[in-house]
Amino acid sequence: MKYDSTKALRNKEVFYLPIEKYLNKIFAAVLYKPILNIISEEIGDTWVKENSKEDLIRAILSGRIQYTPTQHFEGKFNSMISREISRLGGHWDSKRKRWYLPKNLLPYDVQDAIGQAEFKFRSLTEKVTKHLDSLYQRFLEFNEQYDLFNLFENTVNKLEKSFQEGAKGIIVTPKLTPEMIKNIAEEWGENLNLYIKNWEIESIKRLRERVLANTFIGNRAESLVNIIEHDFGMSENKAKFLARQETALLMSQFREERFKSAGVQKYRWSTSGDSRVRERHRELNGKVFTWDNPPIIDEQGHRGHPGQDFNCRCIAIPLVS
């Protein structure tokens, strides 16, 4: 009797989305929110309002516009700021969306505001860099552990429930014991903890390089915020990839153990059937293999079962006699 492929355990979002959401919380809480708090504390409305009431000076002090080494004002301009720069003798560059104003035409209070903003930004950069350095050292010295066990245990329980429903009336197999579920969840958690540590170290190094580069070219706090937001977007994509990849691997291992425990020794390789299927796996589609003799799954000659290769969406359809 052949197993109904429509009931097979596929890599559904219900399994990996909670993991992705939790990983995003880790990235945000540990790495990005503390940096944004530092920026907020250093560049705040109170500090700006105590220095000047003029729109141009307020914009300079807040970092909304910057005066560059090429004697240009760059940033976000409103009509009042533009009129003020024009009144001082500035010329608008419509192509690059910035104002040119020679330094010798800058009033003393505007030059003073530029100097204050540069000092403030250097101080801000030093604090952000110091914070990133302390994080980097912490992750080098300690293997940060996250409370992932309960989340993973729930995922394994969902897998078991889905397996029981899909195999109902076809194969008879006992349910996983609480101890087996605990062991699977702990092993999965250790693997993800290692990935999280490595990715955070990578993110810290990348952020530090971008922060220092931002200082070198004379940008301000707003550019720094954009860097943080962009980097977090990259981490969100990584969290999605990691959640899918690790959950797919877990499901592949889970299927193998459950079907072997039910006495099922053979399976048929099944791809997702779309254009994204890699050539090697398309060649394996429909062929029959045993759990103890997996096929070659890549050009390097590695062997494995469906779902165990990098970003593989194939599944094993068990053959029940």
N, C-alpha and C positions, 0 to 999 in steps of 0.2 A: 504493500500500500504506500503510495507516494504522499509526502507531506504537502499540505495546501500552502503554496507560496504566498497567497494573499494574507495568510495569518502569521507569516514569519516575522521575527523580531527585526524590524528595520530601524535605522537610526533616526527616530522621530524627534522633533523638537521638544516634546514633553520631557525627554531625558536630559538633553544638554542645556536647555535654556536656563534652568535654575543655577547650574554651575557657572554659566557665562555671567549671569547677573551678580553672583557672589564674587567672582573674580574682578568684575568692574568695581565693586564696592571696596575691595582690597586695594586696587590700584589708586582709587580716588582718595581713600582715607589715609593710606600710608605715605603716598608720594606727592600727589598734586594739591590737595586741599591745604596742607601745611604751608606750601610755597605761596599759594594765593593769599593765605592769611598774612604772611610776611609782607607781601606787596600791599595789601589793604592797610596794614598798620603803618607802613612807611609813607605811602602816598594816599593821604586821606583828605576829606573835605575840610576838616578843621584846620589843618596845616596850611592849606591853600587859602582859605578865607581870611586867615590872620595876616597874610602877607600883602594882599592887594585886592582891590575891587575892580580893577580894569580887566576887561575881557581878555586882552592879549596876554597880560602878565599871568592871569589866572590859568589860561590855557597852557602857558609855558611851565608854570609851577606844577600843574597837575599831570603834565606829560602828554596832553592831548595834541600839542604841536611841539616840534623840536627845531632847534637851530643847528644846522649841520656845518661841518668844517668847510663846505663849499659855499657857505654864506646863503643858504636857502632855509626857508621855513617849510617844514613838511608836517603832515598830520591831517587832522580834521578841522576844517575851517567853516565858520558860519559867516553870515554877511557882515556882522559888526567887526569881527576880527579881520576879515579881508579889507574892509574899508580903512581900518586903522593902519594896517601894513601898507596899503596904497598911499595913505596920507603921509606916511614916513618916507615915501619914495620907493616903495617896492614895485617890482615888475612881475606879472603873473605868467608862469610857464604853463600854457594850456595843455601841452603834450604830456608833461610829467606831473601836472596837477600840484604845483608848488610855487612858492613866492621867492624871488631873488631880492635880497636886500643887503647891500654891503655893510660890513660891521661898523664902518665909520659913521654910518647914518643911524645907528641904533642909539636911542636915548639911554642915559645912565641907568634908569630904573629897569629898562628892558634888559640891558646887559647884566645887571645885578640878578634879575630873575633867571636868566640863562645860566649864570654861574651857580645860583642856588640849586637849580634843577639838576645840573651836572653833578654837583656834590651829593645831592640826595640820591641820584640814580647810582652813583658809585657805591654809596653806602648800602643801598638796596641790593645791588649785585653782590657785594661782599657777603651780606647776610644770607642770600639765597645760595651762593656758592658754598659757604660754610655749612649750611644746612644739608646740602647735597653731599658734601664730603663726609659729614658725620653719618649720614644714611649709608653711604657706600662702605664705610668702615664697619658699620654694624652688620651689614649683610655679608661682608667678607668673613667676619669673625664668628657670626652666629647663623645657624640654620633656622631662620624664623619659622615658627610653627603656627598654623592657622587652624581655627576650630572648624574643620571641614567634615569631621566624622559623621555627625548627625545628618548633614546634607547628603553625603554619599550613601549612608545607610538607607535613607529614603529612596534614593535613586535605584539602589540594588533591589529594594523591596518592590518598586514599580516594575523593574525588569522581570522579577520572579512572577509577579502577578500576570504580566503580559505573556510570559512564557507558558504559564499554566492555562491561560485562556486559549492561546494559539495551538497548544498541543492537546487540548481536551478531546477525548474520543479517538485519538490517534495513537498516542503512546501513554503509558502509565508510568509515572515517575514521582518519587516522594518530593515534598517541598524542601527548600533549603532550610537548614536549621538556623536559629539565631546566631550560633557560633560561626557558621559558615558565612553568613551575611556580614558579620563583624569583621572577619578576616579579610574578605574581599574589599570592604569599605576601607579598612586600615591600609591595605596594600595600595589601593588606588590613591588614597590621601597622601601617602608618602611620596608617590611619584609626582603628584601635582604640586606638593610643597616644594619639591626640588625645581620644577619648572618655574614656579612663581618667584623663587629666590633668584634664579638665573635671569629671568626677564626683568625683574626690578633692578638688578645690578646693571644690566644693559641699558635700561631706561635712565638710570641715574647718570651713567657716563655720557649718554647722548644729550641729556638735558644740560649737564654741566658745560659741555662743548658749545652748545647753542647759546647758552646764557653768556658765556665769555665772548663769543663771536658777536653777539648782539651789543655788548658793551663796546667792543672794538670799533664797530661802525657807527657808534654814537646814537643808537636808538634809545627809547625810553621805556617807562613802565608798561605802557600800552602794548608795545611790541613784545615785551616779556610775557604779558598775559596771553597774547596770541600764541606765543611759543608753547606755553603750558597747555593751552586748550588744544593746539594741534597735536602735541605729543600724547595727550590723553586720548585723543581720537585714534591714534595709532595703537595705544594700549587696549582700547575697546575692540579694535579689529583682532588684536592678538588674543584677547580673552575669548572672542567668538571662535577663533581658529582652535585654540587650546581646548575649549569645552567640547567642540565637535570631534576633534581628533582623539582626545583621551576617552571620551564617552564611546566613540566607535570602537576603539581598541578594547575597552571594557566589555562592550556588548559582544564582540567577537570571542573574547575569552570566556565570557559567560555562556554563550551558546555552545561552545565546544564542551565545557564541563557538564552542562545540563544534558546535552544529547548523549555524551559518553556515559553519564550516570544512568541514562535510560536504556543503554545497550545499543544505541544507534552508532554504527561504526563508519558509515559512508554518508557522503553528502554530494550534492550537485552544486557547482559554482554558478551563481546568478549575479549578473551585473545589473546596474540601474537602467540600462538600455538606452542611454542618451549619448549625445556627441561628446560629453566630457569623459567618457570611459576611456582609459588608456589602452593602447593597442595590445599590450601583453595580456591584460585582463579580458579584453574582448576575445582573445584567442582561447582563454580558459572557460569562457561562458558555456554552460551546458555540459561540461565534462564532469566526470565523477571521480572523487578522491576519497581517501580515508584520513582519519584524524591523525594517525601515526605516520603518515607519509605525505606531508603538504607539498604542493607544486612550487616551482620557481615563479616568483611574482614580480621580479624586476630585472633590469639589464645587468645588474651586478651579481646575479645568481642567488640572491637570497630566497629562502623558502618561507612560506607562510600560508595562513588560511584567509578567507575573505574578511575584509575589514582590518587586517593587521598591517597592510602596507600604508605608506604615508598618504593620508587624505583619501583612503579607499572607501567607496560606498557600496561595494559588493557584499553579498550575504551568502551564507551556506544554507542550502535547502536540504535538510536531512532526508535520507531515503530509508523508510521504515518498511521492513519486509514482514 
